[in-house]
Amino acid sequence: MKNKTIINTLILAAIVLSALFLRLYKINYIPAGLYPDETVNGTDAILANDTGNYEWFYTNNYGREGLFMNLISFSIRIFGNTILGLKIWSIIFGTLTVLGVFLLAKELFKNSWRAGIVASYFTAFSFWSINFSRISFRANMLPFILVFSFYFLFRGIRTKKFHDFILSGLIFGIGLHTYIAFRLAPAIPIVLLAALVMTKKSFFKEHWKFIMVFLVSFLITASPMLIDFWKHPDHFSSRTGAVSIFSPEINKGHPIKLFVKTLGLSLAKYNFWGDQNWRHNYPPYPILQPAVGVSFLIGFLYLIVKTIELLFLRFRDKIRDEKLHIYIFLLSWFFVMLAPEFLTEEGLPHALRSIGTLPAVFIISAIPVLWIFWKIEKMGYQAKIVTLSILTIAFVSIPIFETTKYFFFWAKNPNQHGQFDERYKNIAIYFNNLPDGVNKYVFANGHGREMEDGFAVSAHVVKYLTHDKAKNLTFLKKGTDAVLKKPMVFIPMDYEQNMIDNLKKIYPSATINKVDLNPGFNSDFTVISINKISN
């Protein structure tokens, strides 16, 4: 028994370390650039460090819960305004989610190491998980918060220890500081409570003190954000009304028809037609690897059928089966965290908005595998060998398939380079390598919504990477007049022929060159150099 525990621990350690490696490997180069939304997180964090004003809620870029930016401000102090400094928290939360999936799956399935290892293995090598764990989005905190909060909650139900409920509540309250999708998450423990009352006799009577401890703990960590929402209702509403299917402008008077469409697309992305955004997925493929996708689909359908069956037995024959609350919990988690996707209309399928389903998806995917292992124990020798061989091939194929897809095919695809705005990252690198004495000018004509500093969101890629690195750097907006000092280098973020022609007329001595730091991916940019200004 002891040897088996040691082997299982080593397997788990290998899975978690592999997850960390895959989320850290070549982080400066893959993805090819930095998406502007990532760098706004970074520039807000830099401003917070410079001013000492760390916010509960940052209003820039549609508004964002402040925890992630405040964490980045800390990592920038350690690593500087680098790519690692911006992404380290996504890497950490993505890796810890793998461990959390192991712990929760093991707890849900009666201390089954096998369940935990299978579910965490699926998570560690998932393209979906790897990809987002390498992007500086605050949404990466959501799976981590959910999986650890629910782990301590279920452990507390089993052990009846107050500290488990305290930890669960405190972690769950932190969730309100993470990502807008978490605001629906309280529905999950509410549904779970109803299911526990159905399956466990006298549950509420025996556990009401623990429930109160969980609620108080939740309020302790959630209260700063709740107070902020009370003082600033616009922080709570944020952007939701603009994309909600309940908006008459969006549903055009047919909300049910639109709901069926959005739910169908949201479900389809796991197995049939994935997120078509190159930042989120490898289009047009589904977000799950084929073997995992099939296992998820079987497990999902099994849960629905068994839940209906157990509910029928509970209300007709008064049979209390404790598997019922586990199944209801997993299904409610999946659908509640899928709601931020199917209740919106924009850009579906959308693997980011549904990232809260990630742990539930891989735990559900482990269920058919557990059944196969159970059947193997009852098989004859030859059938056992054949089944184990097929299972081994399937398991070996998962990391090979997913890592090759991410680090080779996706990484080398020009669409990925374009979607992550590699050009803007290269412009920043170019400026950082120029001598300090050169006057540097960025013509911020890139795409995107205007931020609070008056510049488009795309300008923040250059702002983040050049902060305190490129001396004498000035950002220029369209339509502004500026006196250019010599010697100088002038770079427009996006090519604009009229602007270049006008500049050439004013400064005939200017030299114009095209620079491409990574040829073949349309990431070149125009450099206008003036060593002597003509009168």
LONU-171312 format. One record per residue (C-alpha): residue number from 1; residue in one letter; y, z, x. Coordinates in Angstrom, 1 decimal. Layout:
# residues N
- NUM A Y Z X $
...
***
This chain:
# residues 535
- 1 M 0.0 0.0 0.0 $
- 2 K 2.4 0.9 2.8 $
- 3 N 1.6 -2.4 4.7 $
- 4 K 2.3 -4.3 1.5 $
- 5 T 5.7 -2.6 1.1 $
- 6 I 6.6 -3.4 4.7 $
- 7 I 5.6 -7.1 4.2 $
- 8 N 7.6 -7.3 1.0 $
- 9 T 10.6 -5.7 2.7 $
- 10 L 10.4 -8.2 5.5 $
- 11 I 10.2 -11.1 3.1 $
- 12 L 13.2 -9.8 1.2 $
- 13 A 15.2 -9.4 4.5 $
- 14 A 14.3 -13.0 5.5 $
- 15 I 15.5 -14.2 2.1 $
- 16 V 18.8 -12.3 2.3 $
- 17 L 19.5 -13.3 5.9 $
- 18 S 18.7 -16.9 5.1 $
- 19 A 21.2 -16.7 2.2 $
- 20 L 23.8 -15.3 4.6 $
- 21 F 23.2 -18.1 7.1 $
- 22 L 23.4 -20.9 4.5 $
- 23 R 26.6 -19.5 3.2 $
- 24 L 28.2 -19.2 6.6 $
- 25 Y 26.8 -22.2 8.6 $
- 26 K 29.5 -24.7 9.5 $
- 27 I 32.0 -23.0 7.1 $
- 28 N 34.9 -24.6 9.0 $
- 29 Y 33.6 -28.1 8.3 $
- 30 I 31.7 -28.0 5.0 $
- 31 P 33.2 -28.5 2.5 $
- 32 A 35.4 -31.0 4.4 $
- 33 G 38.7 -29.5 3.3 $
- 34 L 40.3 -26.7 1.3 $
- 35 Y 40.8 -27.2 -2.4 $
- 36 P 44.5 -26.3 -3.2 $
- 37 D 43.5 -23.5 -5.7 $
- 38 E 41.7 -21.8 -2.8 $
- 39 T 44.8 -21.8 -0.6 $
- 40 V 47.1 -20.5 -3.3 $
- 41 N 44.8 -17.4 -3.1 $
- 42 G 45.5 -17.4 0.6 $
- 43 T 49.3 -17.9 0.4 $
- 44 D 49.6 -15.1 -2.2 $
- 45 A 47.5 -12.9 0.1 $
- 46 I 49.8 -13.7 3.0 $
- 47 L 52.9 -12.9 0.9 $
- 48 A 51.3 -9.6 -0.2 $
- 49 N 50.8 -8.7 3.5 $
- 50 D 54.3 -9.7 4.4 $
- 51 T 56.0 -7.8 1.5 $
- 52 G 53.5 -5.0 1.0 $
- 53 N 53.5 -5.9 -2.7 $
- 54 Y 49.8 -6.0 -3.7 $
- 55 E 49.5 -6.9 -7.4 $
- 56 W 46.9 -6.1 -10.1 $
- 57 F 47.6 -9.5 -11.5 $
- 58 Y 49.1 -12.5 -9.7 $
- 59 T 51.1 -14.8 -12.0 $
- 60 N 51.0 -17.9 -9.8 $
- 61 N 48.7 -20.8 -10.6 $
- 62 Y 48.1 -20.0 -14.3 $
- 63 G 47.6 -16.3 -13.5 $
- 64 R 44.7 -14.6 -11.7 $
- 65 E 43.3 -11.1 -11.6 $
- 66 G 44.5 -9.6 -8.3 $
- 67 L 41.4 -8.1 -6.7 $
- 68 F 40.3 -11.2 -4.9 $
- 69 M 43.7 -12.0 -3.4 $
- 70 N 44.0 -8.4 -2.3 $
- 71 L 40.6 -8.6 -0.6 $
- 72 I 41.7 -11.8 1.1 $
- 73 S 44.9 -10.1 2.3 $
- 74 F 42.6 -7.6 4.1 $
- 75 S 40.4 -10.3 5.7 $
- 76 I 43.4 -12.2 6.8 $
- 77 R 44.5 -9.2 8.8 $
- 78 I 41.2 -9.3 10.6 $
- 79 F 40.5 -13.1 10.9 $
- 80 G 44.0 -14.5 10.5 $
- 81 N 44.9 -17.2 8.1 $
- 82 T 41.8 -19.2 9.0 $
- 83 I 39.1 -20.8 6.8 $
- 84 L 36.8 -17.8 7.5 $
- 85 G 39.6 -15.4 6.6 $
- 86 L 40.0 -17.2 3.3 $
- 87 K 36.2 -17.6 2.4 $
- 88 I 34.6 -14.5 3.9 $
- 89 W 34.6 -12.7 0.6 $
- 90 S 32.9 -15.5 -1.3 $
- 91 I 30.2 -15.5 1.5 $
- 92 I 29.7 -11.8 1.2 $
- 93 F 29.6 -11.7 -2.6 $
- 94 G 27.3 -14.7 -2.7 $
- 95 T 24.9 -13.1 -0.3 $
- 96 L 24.9 -9.7 -2.0 $
- 97 T 24.3 -11.4 -5.3 $
- 98 V 20.9 -12.5 -3.9 $
- 99 L 20.1 -8.9 -3.1 $
- 100 G 21.3 -7.8 -6.5 $
- 101 V 19.1 -10.4 -8.3 $
- 102 F 16.1 -9.0 -6.4 $
- 103 L 16.9 -5.4 -7.4 $
- 104 L 17.6 -6.2 -11.1 $
- 105 A 14.5 -8.4 -11.5 $
- 106 K 12.3 -5.8 -9.8 $
- 107 E 13.8 -3.2 -12.2 $
- 108 L 13.4 -5.3 -15.3 $
- 109 F 9.8 -6.2 -14.7 $
- 110 K 8.4 -2.7 -14.1 $
- 111 N 9.0 -2.3 -10.4 $
- 112 S 7.6 -5.8 -9.6 $
- 113 W 8.4 -6.8 -6.0 $
- 114 R 7.0 -10.2 -6.9 $
- 115 A 9.6 -10.7 -9.7 $
- 116 G 12.4 -9.6 -7.4 $
- 117 I 11.3 -11.8 -4.5 $
- 118 V 10.8 -14.9 -6.7 $
- 119 A 14.2 -14.6 -8.5 $
- 120 S 16.1 -13.8 -5.3 $
- 121 Y 14.4 -16.7 -3.5 $
- 122 F 15.5 -19.1 -6.2 $
- 123 T 19.1 -17.7 -5.9 $
- 124 A 19.3 -17.8 -2.1 $
- 125 F 18.4 -21.5 -1.8 $
- 126 S 20.2 -22.8 -4.9 $
- 127 F 22.7 -25.6 -4.3 $
- 128 W 24.7 -24.0 -7.1 $
- 129 S 24.9 -20.7 -5.5 $
- 130 I 25.3 -22.0 -1.9 $
- 131 N 28.2 -24.3 -2.9 $
- 132 F 30.3 -21.7 -4.7 $
- 133 S 29.6 -19.1 -2.1 $
- 134 R 31.4 -21.4 0.4 $
- 135 I 34.5 -21.8 -1.8 $
- 136 S 37.2 -19.2 -2.1 $
- 137 F 37.2 -18.8 -5.8 $
- 138 R 37.5 -15.3 -7.4 $
- 139 A 34.7 -16.3 -9.8 $
- 140 N 32.2 -15.6 -7.0 $
- 141 M 32.7 -11.9 -7.7 $
- 142 L 31.4 -12.2 -11.3 $
- 143 P 27.6 -12.6 -10.6 $
- 144 F 27.8 -9.8 -8.1 $
- 145 I 29.5 -7.4 -10.5 $
- 146 L 27.1 -8.2 -13.4 $
- 147 V 23.9 -8.0 -11.4 $
- 148 F 24.6 -4.7 -9.7 $
- 149 S 26.1 -3.1 -12.8 $
- 150 F 23.1 -4.0 -14.9 $
- 151 Y 20.7 -2.9 -12.1 $
- 152 F 22.2 0.6 -12.1 $
- 153 L 22.3 0.6 -15.9 $
- 154 F 18.6 -0.2 -16.2 $
- 155 R 17.7 2.2 -13.4 $
- 156 G 19.6 4.9 -15.3 $
- 157 I 17.8 4.2 -18.5 $
- 158 R 14.5 4.7 -16.6 $
- 159 T 15.5 7.7 -14.4 $
- 160 K 17.9 9.4 -16.8 $
- 161 K 20.2 10.2 -13.8 $
- 162 F 23.9 10.5 -14.4 $
- 163 H 24.8 9.0 -11.1 $
- 164 D 23.2 5.7 -12.1 $
- 165 F 25.3 5.4 -15.2 $
- 166 I 28.4 6.4 -13.3 $
- 167 L 27.8 3.7 -10.7 $
- 168 S 27.0 1.1 -13.4 $
- 169 G 30.2 2.0 -15.3 $
- 170 L 32.4 2.0 -12.3 $
- 171 I 31.1 -1.4 -11.1 $
- 172 F 31.3 -2.9 -14.6 $
- 173 G 35.0 -1.8 -14.9 $
- 174 I 35.8 -3.5 -11.6 $
- 175 G 34.6 -6.7 -13.4 $
- 176 L 37.9 -6.8 -15.3 $
- 177 H 39.7 -7.3 -12.0 $
- 178 T 37.6 -10.4 -11.1 $
- 179 Y 37.6 -13.5 -13.3 $
- 180 I 38.7 -14.3 -16.8 $
- 181 A 35.1 -15.0 -18.0 $
- 182 F 34.3 -11.3 -17.5 $
- 183 R 36.4 -10.4 -20.6 $
- 184 L 33.4 -11.5 -22.7 $
- 185 A 30.9 -9.5 -20.6 $
- 186 P 31.2 -6.2 -22.6 $
- 187 A 29.3 -8.0 -25.4 $
- 188 I 26.2 -7.9 -23.2 $
- 189 P 25.8 -4.0 -23.0 $
- 190 I 26.7 -3.8 -26.7 $
- 191 V 23.9 -6.2 -27.7 $
- 192 L 21.6 -4.3 -25.2 $
- 193 L 22.4 -1.0 -26.9 $
- 194 A 21.4 -2.4 -30.3 $
- 195 A 18.2 -3.8 -28.8 $
- 196 L 17.4 -0.4 -27.1 $
- 197 V 17.9 1.4 -30.4 $
- 198 M 15.4 -1.0 -32.0 $
- 199 T 12.7 -0.7 -29.3 $
- 200 K 13.0 3.0 -28.2 $
- 201 K 12.6 5.8 -30.7 $
- 202 S 15.5 8.2 -30.7 $
- 203 F 17.3 6.3 -28.0 $
- 204 F 20.8 7.1 -29.0 $
- 205 K 20.0 10.8 -29.5 $
- 206 E 18.5 11.0 -26.1 $
- 207 H 21.1 8.9 -24.3 $
- 208 W 24.4 9.4 -25.9 $
- 209 K 25.7 11.6 -23.0 $
- 210 F 24.7 8.8 -20.6 $
- 211 I 26.5 6.2 -22.8 $
- 212 M 29.7 8.3 -22.7 $
- 213 V 29.4 8.7 -18.9 $
- 214 F 29.1 4.9 -18.6 $
- 215 L 32.2 4.3 -20.9 $
- 216 V 34.3 6.9 -19.1 $
- 217 S 33.3 5.4 -15.7 $
- 218 F 34.1 1.9 -17.0 $
- 219 L 37.6 3.0 -18.1 $
- 220 I 38.4 4.6 -14.8 $
- 221 T 38.1 1.3 -12.9 $
- 222 A 39.2 -1.0 -15.7 $
- 223 S 42.3 1.0 -16.7 $
- 224 P 44.7 -0.5 -14.1 $
- 225 M 44.0 -4.0 -15.5 $
- 226 L 44.0 -2.7 -19.1 $
- 227 I 47.4 -1.2 -18.6 $
- 228 D 48.7 -4.4 -17.0 $
- 229 F 47.5 -6.4 -20.0 $
- 230 W 49.2 -3.9 -22.3 $
- 231 K 52.5 -4.2 -20.4 $
- 232 H 52.2 -8.0 -20.0 $
- 233 P 50.3 -9.6 -22.9 $
- 234 D 50.9 -13.0 -21.3 $
- 235 H 48.6 -12.0 -18.4 $
- 236 F 45.8 -11.5 -20.8 $
- 237 S 46.3 -14.8 -22.8 $
- 238 S 46.7 -16.7 -19.5 $
- 239 R 45.5 -20.3 -20.0 $
- 240 T 42.8 -19.8 -22.6 $
- 241 G 44.7 -21.4 -25.6 $
- 242 A 45.3 -24.6 -23.8 $
- 243 V 41.6 -25.5 -23.5 $
- 244 S 39.9 -23.6 -26.4 $
- 245 I 37.9 -25.5 -28.9 $
- 246 F 39.5 -23.3 -31.6 $
- 247 S 42.8 -24.9 -30.9 $
- 248 P 43.6 -27.6 -33.6 $
- 249 E 45.1 -29.8 -30.9 $
- 250 I 41.8 -29.7 -29.1 $
- 251 N 39.3 -29.9 -32.0 $
- 252 K 41.3 -32.4 -34.1 $
- 253 G 40.2 -30.7 -37.2 $
- 254 H 36.4 -30.8 -36.4 $
- 255 P 35.6 -27.5 -34.7 $
- 256 I 31.9 -27.5 -35.6 $
- 257 K 31.3 -31.0 -34.3 $
- 258 L 33.1 -30.2 -31.1 $
- 259 F 31.2 -26.9 -30.7 $
- 260 V 27.8 -28.7 -31.0 $
- 261 K 29.0 -31.2 -28.3 $
- 262 T 30.3 -28.5 -25.9 $
- 263 L 27.2 -26.3 -26.3 $
- 264 G 24.9 -29.3 -25.7 $
- 265 L 26.7 -30.4 -22.6 $
- 266 S 26.8 -26.8 -21.3 $
- 267 L 23.0 -26.5 -21.7 $
- 268 A 22.2 -30.0 -20.4 $
- 269 K 23.7 -29.3 -17.0 $
- 270 Y 20.8 -27.1 -15.9 $
- 271 N 18.1 -29.7 -16.3 $
- 272 F 19.4 -33.1 -17.4 $
- 273 W 23.0 -34.0 -16.6 $
- 274 G 25.0 -31.8 -14.4 $
- 275 D 28.7 -31.0 -13.7 $
- 276 Q 30.3 -34.3 -12.7 $
- 277 N 32.9 -32.7 -10.5 $
- 278 W 32.1 -33.1 -6.8 $
- 279 R 33.6 -29.7 -6.0 $
- 280 H 31.0 -28.0 -8.3 $
- 281 N 27.9 -30.1 -8.0 $
- 282 Y 26.2 -33.3 -6.7 $
- 283 P 26.8 -35.7 -9.6 $
- 284 P 25.1 -36.9 -11.7 $
- 285 Y 22.2 -34.6 -11.0 $
- 286 P 21.6 -31.3 -12.9 $
- 287 I 22.6 -28.1 -11.1 $
- 288 L 19.0 -26.8 -10.8 $
- 289 Q 16.4 -28.1 -8.3 $
- 290 P 13.6 -29.9 -10.3 $
- 291 A 10.9 -27.2 -9.8 $
- 292 V 13.3 -24.4 -10.6 $
- 293 G 14.8 -26.4 -13.5 $
- 294 V 11.4 -26.8 -15.1 $
- 295 S 10.6 -23.1 -14.6 $
- 296 F 13.9 -22.1 -16.1 $
- 297 L 13.4 -24.4 -19.2 $
- 298 I 9.9 -23.0 -19.8 $
- 299 G 11.1 -19.4 -19.3 $
- 300 F 14.1 -19.9 -21.5 $
- 301 L 12.0 -21.4 -24.4 $
- 302 Y 9.4 -18.6 -23.9 $
- 303 L 12.1 -15.9 -24.2 $
- 304 I 13.4 -17.4 -27.4 $
- 305 V 10.0 -17.7 -29.0 $
- 306 K 8.8 -14.2 -27.9 $
- 307 T 12.1 -12.6 -29.0 $
- 308 I 11.7 -14.1 -32.5 $
- 309 E 8.1 -13.0 -32.6 $
- 310 L 8.8 -9.4 -31.4 $
- 311 L 11.8 -9.1 -33.8 $
- 312 F 9.4 -10.1 -36.7 $
- 313 L 6.9 -7.5 -35.6 $
- 314 R 9.6 -4.9 -35.3 $
- 315 F 11.0 -5.3 -38.8 $
- 316 R 7.7 -6.2 -40.6 $
- 317 D 5.2 -3.9 -38.9 $
- 318 K 7.5 -1.4 -37.3 $
- 319 I 6.0 -2.2 -33.9 $
- 320 R 8.3 -1.2 -31.0 $
- 321 D 7.7 -3.4 -28.0 $
- 322 E 9.9 -2.5 -25.0 $
- 323 K 9.8 -6.1 -23.8 $
- 324 L 12.0 -6.9 -26.7 $
- 325 H 15.1 -5.3 -25.3 $
- 326 I 14.5 -7.0 -21.9 $
- 327 Y 14.3 -10.4 -23.6 $
- 328 I 17.3 -9.8 -25.8 $
- 329 F 19.3 -8.6 -22.8 $
- 330 L 18.5 -11.8 -20.7 $
- 331 L 19.2 -14.1 -23.6 $
- 332 S 22.5 -12.3 -24.5 $
- 333 W 23.6 -12.4 -20.9 $
- 334 F 22.9 -16.1 -20.7 $
- 335 F 24.7 -17.1 -23.9 $
- 336 V 27.6 -14.6 -23.5 $
- 337 M 28.3 -15.9 -20.0 $
- 338 L 27.8 -19.5 -21.1 $
- 339 A 30.5 -19.0 -23.7 $
- 340 P 33.5 -19.5 -21.3 $
- 341 E 32.1 -23.0 -20.8 $
- 342 F 31.1 -24.1 -24.3 $
- 343 L 34.1 -22.5 -26.0 $
- 344 T 36.3 -24.8 -23.9 $
- 345 E 36.5 -28.6 -24.0 $
- 346 E 38.0 -29.5 -20.6 $
- 347 G 35.7 -31.0 -17.9 $
- 348 L 32.3 -30.3 -19.3 $
- 349 P 29.7 -29.6 -18.1 $
- 350 H 31.4 -27.0 -15.9 $
- 351 A 29.3 -25.1 -13.4 $
- 352 L 32.1 -22.8 -12.4 $
- 353 R 33.1 -21.5 -15.8 $
- 354 S 29.4 -20.6 -16.4 $
- 355 I 28.8 -19.0 -13.0 $
- 356 G 28.3 -15.7 -14.8 $
- 357 T 24.9 -17.0 -16.1 $
- 358 L 23.7 -17.5 -12.5 $
- 359 P 21.7 -14.3 -12.0 $
- 360 A 20.2 -14.5 -15.5 $
- 361 V 19.2 -18.2 -15.0 $
- 362 F 17.2 -17.3 -11.8 $
- 363 I 15.6 -14.2 -13.3 $
- 364 I 14.5 -16.3 -16.4 $
- 365 S 13.2 -19.0 -14.0 $
- 366 A 11.0 -16.4 -12.3 $
- 367 I 9.1 -15.6 -15.6 $
- 368 P 6.8 -18.6 -15.6 $
- 369 V 6.0 -18.1 -11.9 $
- 370 L 5.0 -14.5 -12.7 $
- 371 W 2.7 -15.7 -15.4 $
- 372 I 1.1 -18.2 -13.0 $
- 373 F 0.5 -15.4 -10.4 $
- 374 W -1.1 -13.3 -13.2 $
- 375 K -3.4 -16.2 -14.2 $
- 376 I -4.4 -16.8 -10.6 $
- 377 E -5.9 -13.3 -10.4 $
- 378 K -8.3 -14.3 -13.1 $
- 379 M -9.2 -17.8 -11.7 $
- 380 G -12.3 -18.9 -9.8 $
- 381 Y -12.1 -19.5 -6.0 $
- 382 Q -11.5 -23.3 -6.2 $
- 383 A -9.0 -23.1 -9.1 $
- 384 K -7.2 -20.4 -7.2 $
- 385 I -6.9 -22.5 -4.1 $
- 386 V -5.6 -25.5 -6.0 $
- 387 T -3.1 -23.5 -7.9 $
- 388 L -1.8 -21.6 -4.9 $
- 389 S -1.5 -24.9 -3.0 $
- 390 I 0.6 -26.5 -5.7 $
- 391 L 2.7 -23.3 -5.9 $
- 392 T 3.2 -23.3 -2.1 $
- 393 I 4.4 -26.9 -2.1 $
- 394 A 6.8 -26.2 -4.9 $
- 395 F 8.2 -23.2 -3.1 $
- 396 V 8.5 -25.0 0.2 $
- 397 S 10.2 -27.9 -1.5 $
- 398 I 13.0 -25.7 -2.9 $
- 399 P 14.9 -24.9 0.4 $
- 400 I 14.2 -28.3 1.8 $
- 401 F 15.5 -30.1 -1.3 $
- 402 E 18.6 -27.9 -1.8 $
- 403 T 19.7 -27.5 1.8 $
- 404 T 19.3 -31.2 2.6 $
- 405 K 21.2 -32.1 -0.6 $
- 406 Y 24.0 -29.8 0.4 $
- 407 F 24.3 -30.1 4.2 $
- 408 F 23.4 -33.7 4.5 $
- 409 F 23.9 -35.9 1.4 $
- 410 W 26.7 -33.9 -0.3 $
- 411 A 28.5 -33.0 2.9 $
- 412 K 28.6 -36.6 4.1 $
- 413 N 29.6 -38.1 0.8 $
- 414 P 33.2 -39.5 0.7 $
- 415 N 33.7 -38.1 -2.8 $
- 416 Q 33.3 -34.6 -1.5 $
- 417 H 35.8 -35.2 1.3 $
- 418 G 38.3 -36.5 -1.3 $
- 419 Q 37.8 -33.8 -3.8 $
- 420 F 38.4 -31.1 -1.2 $
- 421 D 41.6 -32.9 0.0 $
- 422 E 40.5 -33.2 3.6 $
- 423 R 43.7 -35.1 4.4 $
- 424 Y 45.8 -32.0 3.8 $
- 425 K 43.6 -29.8 6.0 $
- 426 N 43.9 -32.4 8.8 $
- 427 I 47.7 -32.5 8.4 $
- 428 A 47.8 -28.8 9.0 $
- 429 I 45.5 -29.1 12.1 $
- 430 Y 47.8 -31.8 13.4 $
- 431 F 50.9 -29.7 13.0 $
- 432 N 49.2 -26.7 14.6 $
- 433 N 48.5 -28.7 17.7 $
- 434 L 52.0 -30.0 18.2 $
- 435 P 54.3 -28.3 20.8 $
- 436 D 56.4 -25.5 19.5 $
- 437 G 59.7 -27.3 20.5 $
- 438 V 59.0 -30.2 18.1 $
- 439 N 60.7 -30.0 14.7 $
- 440 K 58.1 -30.5 12.1 $
- 441 Y 58.6 -31.6 8.5 $
- 442 V 56.2 -31.8 5.7 $
- 443 F 57.2 -34.1 2.8 $
- 444 A 55.4 -32.2 0.0 $
- 445 N 54.7 -35.1 -2.3 $
- 446 G 51.1 -34.2 -2.9 $
- 447 H 49.5 -33.8 -6.3 $
- 448 G 49.2 -30.7 -8.6 $
- 449 R 51.1 -28.2 -10.7 $
- 450 E 54.2 -26.7 -9.3 $
- 451 M 53.8 -23.2 -8.0 $
- 452 E 56.2 -20.3 -8.0 $
- 453 D 57.7 -21.3 -4.6 $
- 454 G 58.7 -24.6 -6.2 $
- 455 F 56.1 -26.8 -4.3 $
- 456 A 53.1 -28.5 -5.8 $
- 457 V 49.8 -26.6 -5.4 $
- 458 S 48.6 -29.1 -2.8 $
- 459 A 51.3 -28.1 -0.4 $
- 460 H 49.7 -24.7 -0.1 $
- 461 V 46.8 -26.1 1.9 $
- 462 V 49.3 -26.9 4.7 $
- 463 K 51.3 -23.7 4.0 $
- 464 Y 48.2 -21.5 4.4 $
- 465 L 46.7 -23.1 7.5 $
- 466 T 50.1 -23.4 9.4 $
- 467 H 51.6 -20.0 8.6 $
- 468 D 52.7 -18.4 11.9 $
- 469 K 50.9 -21.1 13.8 $
- 470 A 53.1 -24.3 13.6 $
- 471 K 56.6 -23.3 14.8 $
- 472 N 59.7 -25.0 13.4 $
- 473 L 57.9 -26.3 10.4 $
- 474 T 59.9 -27.1 7.3 $
- 475 F 58.6 -28.2 3.8 $
- 476 L 60.7 -30.8 2.0 $
- 477 K 60.5 -31.5 -1.7 $
- 478 K 61.1 -34.9 -3.4 $
- 479 G 64.7 -35.6 -4.1 $
- 480 T 66.1 -33.1 -1.6 $
- 481 D 68.4 -34.1 1.2 $
- 482 A 67.8 -32.6 4.6 $
- 483 V 69.2 -33.1 8.1 $
- 484 L 66.3 -33.8 10.4 $
- 485 K 66.6 -32.3 13.9 $
- 486 K 65.2 -34.1 17.0 $
- 487 P 62.7 -34.3 18.4 $
- 488 M 60.7 -34.3 15.2 $
- 489 V 57.5 -35.2 13.5 $
- 490 F 57.7 -36.1 9.8 $
- 491 I 54.4 -36.3 7.7 $
- 492 P 54.2 -37.1 4.0 $
- 493 M 51.2 -35.4 2.4 $
- 494 D 50.5 -38.6 0.4 $
- 495 Y 51.4 -42.1 1.5 $
- 496 E 54.6 -43.4 0.0 $
- 497 Q 55.8 -46.7 1.2 $
- 498 N 59.4 -46.5 -0.3 $
- 499 M 60.0 -43.2 1.4 $
- 500 I 58.8 -44.6 4.7 $
- 501 D 61.0 -47.7 4.4 $
- 502 N 64.0 -45.6 3.6 $
- 503 L 63.4 -43.3 6.5 $
- 504 K 63.0 -46.3 8.8 $
- 505 K 66.4 -47.6 7.7 $
- 506 I 68.1 -44.3 8.5 $
- 507 Y 66.2 -43.9 11.7 $
- 508 P 65.5 -47.3 13.3 $
- 509 S 64.0 -45.7 16.4 $
- 510 A 61.3 -43.9 14.4 $
- 511 T 57.7 -44.7 15.3 $
- 512 I 55.1 -44.8 12.5 $
- 513 N 51.4 -44.2 13.2 $
- 514 K 48.4 -43.7 11.1 $
- 515 V 46.3 -40.7 12.2 $
- 516 D 42.7 -40.1 11.2 $
- 517 L 41.0 -37.0 12.5 $
- 518 N 37.7 -37.8 10.8 $
- 519 P 37.4 -41.6 10.4 $
- 520 G 35.5 -43.0 7.5 $
- 521 F 36.5 -40.6 4.7 $
- 522 N 39.9 -41.9 3.7 $
- 523 S 41.5 -38.7 5.1 $
- 524 D 44.0 -40.5 7.3 $
- 525 F 47.8 -39.7 7.1 $
- 526 T 51.0 -41.2 8.3 $
- 527 V 53.0 -39.7 11.2 $
- 528 I 56.6 -40.6 11.6 $
- 529 S 58.0 -39.5 15.0 $
- 530 I 61.6 -39.5 16.1 $
- 531 N 62.6 -38.6 19.6 $
- 532 K 66.2 -39.7 19.4 $
- 533 I 68.2 -39.9 16.2 $
- 534 S 70.3 -43.1 16.0 $
- 535 N 73.9 -43.0 14.6 $
***
